[in-house]
């Protein structure tokens, strides 16, 4: 029982620090690329507390879909994935040409199980990310470059151009 209380206090402290410090996209991508469900949960809760801005919706949606991969029960996985998909797709519909949101979707689409049929926008998202790369913030550029190492669509473009 005491360890549960300690865990909750730590979570509250992390949430409080997250609210004071603001949302860090670099921290987000670190959590997104990891496998720590607790960190994902903490980041989702921080995003929820920061309000329902479109950015928060997009990032929270992507993180929920990523987190669903680590749940044990199929029903829970599917439910969380659908919640995340709805959040991310709503954010994209409000700002269709936002390369950050499309990058979030691309990361999910390229790793989503085929049975979910969430891969219809891979080509369009890849093209937009490549086109808008030079205009992205440094945190997003770093995330794109790191992700490009394993991305079928981005890998060809970035490694072909980086070797020049």
N, C-alpha and C positions, 0 to 999 in steps of 0.2 A: 504493500500500500504506500509506504513512504516514497518508493521509486516512481510511482505514478504521480504523486504530488510534485516531485522534483521535475519530472518530465513536463507537466503542465506549466509550472513556473518558468522553466526554460523556454517553452513555446511562447508564453506571454511576453517574456523579455525579448525574444527574437522578433515577435510581431511588433512590439513597441519600438524597438530599434529600427525595424523596417519602415514604420510609419514616420519616424523622425528623420531618418536618413533619406527617405524617398525610395522609389523603385529603381534598382540598378539593373540595367539590361545585361551588363557583363555577368552579374550574379545569377540572373535568370538563365542565361545560356550555360553557365556552369552547372546549375541544378538540372536543367533540361537534358544535358548530355550525360548526367550521372545516373545512378541506379538507386539513390537513397529516397525511398518513399516518404520518410519523415521530412526531408528537406523539401520535397515537392509539395507535401501537405502544408508546410509552413509558408512556402512561397505563395501557394494558392490562397491561403487565409490572409496573407498580407495584401495581395491584390484585391481580395473581396473587401477588406477594410478600407482600402484606398479609394473606393467608389466605383461607379460603373462607367467610367470613361471608356471610350472606344479602345484605347491602348490596353487598358486593364482587361477588357473583355477578350481581346485577341490573345494576349499572353496567357491569361487564365485558361482559355479554351485549349490552347496548344498543350499547356502543362497538364490539364485534366486528361487529354487524350493520351499523352505520354505516360502518365501515372496509371492509366487503365491497364497498361501492359503488365504491370506488376501485381495486380489483384489476383486472388486465387479463384473466386467464383466467376463463372462465365457470365452470369446475369449481371453481376456487379461491374465487370469489365465493360460489357456492352452499354450499360446504363451510363457509366462515367464517360465513355467514349462519345456517346450521343450528346451528352450535356456539353462536353468540350467542343464538339463539332458545331453545335448550334451557336455557341458563343463566338467561335472563330469565324464561321461563315457570316454571322450577323455583322461582325466588325468589318469583314471584307466587303460586304454589300454596302456599307456606309462609306467606304473609301477603297474602291475597286483597284486603283492604281498604286496602292501603298505597297512598296516592295518589302517592307518589314513583315506585314501580315501575310503576304504571299510566300515569303521565306519560311515563316512559321508553318504554313500549310504544306509547303513542299517537304519540309523535314518530316512531317507526319505522314504525308501521302507515300513517300518513298519507303517507309517502314511499316505501314499499316498492312495487316493481313489482307490478302486478296478477297477473302470472303466478305469483308466490310465494304468493298467496292468504293473505296475512297481514294481514287487515283486518276480522276478525270481531268485534273488541271495541272498535271506534272509539267507538260510541255510549255503551256502558257506561263506558268509560274516561273519556270526556269528562264525563259526568254526575258520576262520582265526583270527578274533579279539581275541577270547579266547586263541588261540595258541600263538599269538604274544604279548599278554597283558604285560608280564613281560619285554619286550624290548621296550615298548612305553615310550615317554617322560612323565614327571609328569603331565603336562597340559592335555595330551590326556588321561592318566590313570584316572585323576579326572573326566574328561568328560564322559568316559566310565562307571565309577562307578555311577555317577549321573544318567546317562541315563539308566543303568541296572535296576534301581528301577522300571521302567515302561516298559522295553523291554521284550517281551515274551521269546525270545531266551536267552538273556544275564542274565535275572533275575534268572533263575533256577541255572545257573552255578555260578554266583558271590555270591548269597546268600547262596547256599549250601556250598561253600568253605570259605566264610567269617565267618560263624558260628562255624567253627572248632577251 
